[in-house]
Amino acid sequence: MSEPLLDVRGLTTSFETGQGRLTAVDDVSFSIEEGEVFGVVGESGSGKSVTALSVMRLLDDAGTVEADEVRFDGTDLLSLSESEMRSVRGGEISMIFQDPMTSLNPVMTIGEQIAEVVRHHGDVGERTGFWSEMRRKYVTGTSTESRSWRRAIELLETVGIPEPEQRATEYPHQLSGGMRQRVVIAQALAGDPSLIVADEPTTALDVSIEAQILNEILELSDEFGISVMLITHDLGVVRETCDRVAVMYASEFMETGHVDDLFEDPHHPYTEGLLASIPRIDDDREWLSVIEGTVPDLIDKPPGCPFQDRCEYAFDLCDRPLVEYELDSNRRARHAVRCHRENDRVRVDESGHVTDVPDEAVAALERRIEAGDGSSNDATVAESTVRADGGSPTGGFDETERRGDRDEY
Amino acid sequence: MGLRQYLLKRLVHSVFVMLFVVTVVFFAVRSIPGDPARLMLGGDADPEALEALRAELGLNEPLYVQYFQWLRRLLTGDFGESIRTGEPVLGSLVQVAGPTLSIAMLGMVIALVIAIPTGIVSSVKRYEIEDYLSTTIAFFGISMPAFWIGIVLILVVGVNVDAIPTFGYTPINEGVGPWLRSILLPAIAVGFPYGGILMRMMRSSMLEVLNEDYMRTARAKGLTSNLVLFKHGLQNALIPVVTLAGIFLAVVLGGVVAVEIVFGIRGIGRLLIGSINRRDFPLIQGTVLIVSFVFVLANIVVDLLYTMINPRIKYGGGE
């Protein structure tokens, strides 16, 4: 397997607030392969957007981002200087934000908003210094003869905007919501990225154009070989568009796997609950099913599973720090679950309820927790497990430790 | 709607605004106690002489007759004559307009040039030393009346720096240097409160803009923080500031009146206060009319600027 395009290990983002430390992203690991559509699904406030913004290093000073690794195309993003990071933003990785009404600048022409990305990340030989840009903005305006402007018009055409020459000279308020989101897509394509992070790209749009916009994003990314990280709270969208998906809850990735595996055979109780709450057209229930309870407070978050209070399967181990369990049976892609029910030694009955927690289960878990803090090391563990069949194991664990871990799977 | 049509509409509007202003002033000055004839002839004047003077000045006519007579003359461009000196009001106004306009304009320029950049710095360095320093200074500006700032400037600068006069006005045709020096302190005095207000507005407006989604978009495009701030933020932040800058011009115009007295400059303010003291009705009316005209005109200019920096607004509303 070739190296993934984006590989995030142990990403933790927290904010200092007046009430205490708020953990918005807690020990999250994932990877995105080239050309893949990776979905992150979760409810509002679960940390989906912050995850994306942390990778882009777009959080302001209030946020602290820590990670074992954020590797993009072989480069560690966290070790880049700010100016190196700027060439990644909008160039290698571009973003599509939720609300095209507010994410486009109201006082700049559409053409210029796209053209500036072309100028900064493309090879059009136009000056991008501060004073050149300021003169262009406030004195001369963008030349409609310039290469960046012509490229902007091409891009508008690509995303299906009629009369692109005319539209390029207009301002965002002169366009409808759907058209504006197309402009945002054109803007995201302008830097010729290899990854587009789409943060709820259709949430603010009319349902009738939602499908159009999604298709546009997916077709174009397919056409240009761009990977997509699709952040959404809409499971229907995930099912239809993603290759792999991560379910996020209260700042943690609860379950990650191939979209078909996850929908057909969910392992995490939260995923199960989410899937059960999707209304179905052939449903004759009077009440839709819901997950009882509310999301826990993320300020000074206690260790242990954040879902335990709402979980019908909760048992003794749920207070312990979560670790990632990898499911290895007939999966279409690596499938990881953060739920102690997956601990091999924990006995589970047919309904999914835990019947017995033998001491070995507790001991195995404690070994894993001691071996490293959380899934950052689990990832290494998982990898060495895979390699144990064919390749030579690597990684910094002593032999007994690793064997102990492997037994669990 | 074209620019010409829009301007025409605005000018018609301003005619009504000014008509309202002069009407209020006309009746207001006549309702305050004090009789111009008695003020001219002194407290122990002969009643018959007083009566004769009143008749001569037309003050015995019913108010509405006086009002319409004045309006009729105004329509022909005749502002009337000063009761006191008999000189035409318009002539006196033209004579004193120079210093007042010079001070007001320079004060505005100083305020804008300092307040806008300071407001930006303050918002970017929010809750840091730069912010505290500039908001504190701005707060002083807002809290202190212009004439008092003028007095302090005379005491601190004027007395210690010989090159800066503390009294009187040198017209521009006697040299730009002396002219500038003579209006520098009064201009600072009227500009300080105005600048303080503008700075606070610029700061809060920019703070709001910094949180906008499009600013995050701009950062996500990989632009430098300076480009994000000045290319994407500045114009948006200026939109509300420009409007309020027009409205708060009243602070400058009001400040000039008192500051001229402090610096012994014969300008519109001094003329106005003198004419109020002497109950010189035509002169008061004429002066207020001119000042309100300047204010209305300035706000038309501001609104034109506003449509330039905000593409969402078209002349006269609508799309």
Interface residues (C-beta under 8 A of the other chain):
Chain A: M56 L58 S83 R86 S87 V88 R89 G90 G91 S94 M95 F97 D99 T102 S103 L104 N105 P106 V107 M108 E116 V117 H120 H121 F130 E133 M134 K137 Y138 Y171 H173 Q174 V184 Q187 G191
Chain B: E212 D213 Y214 R216 T217 A218 R219 A220 K221 G222 L223 T224 N226 L227 F230 K231 H232 Q235 N236 I239 I309 N310 P311 R312 E319
